[in-house]
Amino acid sequence: MRKIARVARIGRIGIPKTRRPINVLSGERITGGGIRQMNLVPEQLRVWERTIGKERAEKVWRLSLKGIVGTLPELCTYEWLDRRGIGFEFQSAQLGGRQTSGGAVVDFLVYGLTPDGLYCWRVQGEYWHKGPEVERKDATQVQRLRGLKIGGVPVIDVIDLWENDIYQLWPLVFERAEAGLGLRG
């Protein structure tokens, strides 16, 4: 076997002859003395960080990468239940679901908190659940869900978790919901 005394110079293919770096996204040359650091954090994650803080946003982001689809308050609730090891069913169609008039898709059907039955946790957005018409519809849905038995197990109560409470009163909003109490009304 023969030792290699020196390595031949390898030609650079596709690299421009200029020393100024090129922005790979826009194709423009970067001026001003060097390579600028690019922010590789997705925009959605940055928005969530401003809303719920970096640590919680990263946890919720990991859920979305696993393919769990929901709104930010729903993902926060999902992460809380999952981390605490509480049994739940996400987006559970009840009373016919969306296909039936008067049906409901319960955000979280929570079991295992009490031997008496199940809790329905509804994540309510501040924008979509305002006004007398929507409030009447929501109240009717609560009454229908309270009288429901799922797999022979009764629904003990329906607890509304409000979007702003999830963002601002964490973890109190979830601790109270585990005890069967909502923060509002």
C-alpha positions, 0 to 999 in steps of 0.5 A: 500500500502506498502513502498519499503524499498530498491531496489533489485540489478539488474543484468547487462546483456551483460556488460563485467566485465572489467571496460575498455570501449569498442568501439561499432563500432569496438568492441575493448577495449579502452585503455588510461584512458577513453572513447574517444569522437566519432565524430558523424558528417557524413563525407560528412557534414565535407567535405562540411564544408571545402568547403562552411563553417559550417553554409551553409553546415548545411543548405544544409545538412538539404535539403539533409535529406529532400530527395533533391538530387543534387550536392553541388553547386546545393544544395547551389543554391536550398537553396538560392532560397528556403530561399529567397522565389523565385519560381523555378522548380528544374531539369526541363526537357525541349526540351525532357530532357535526352531522346531526342538528344539536350534536356536539363534538366535545373537545375533551372527554375526560375520564379517571378523575372521579369514579362517579363518571366523566367530565366534558371539557369544552375549550371556548374561544373568546371571539366565537362564544360571545352573544346571546344566540351563541350563549343560548346554544351553548347552554342547551348543549350543556344540558344535553351533555349532562344527561348523557351516558357514554358507554354506560358511564354518566357525564358528571359535568360540562366544564368550559375552559376559556381561551384567555383563562388558559393563556393567563391563568395557567395552571389554575384553570386546569387544576380547577377543571380537574376538581370539576370546577370552571373559572367562570359562571 
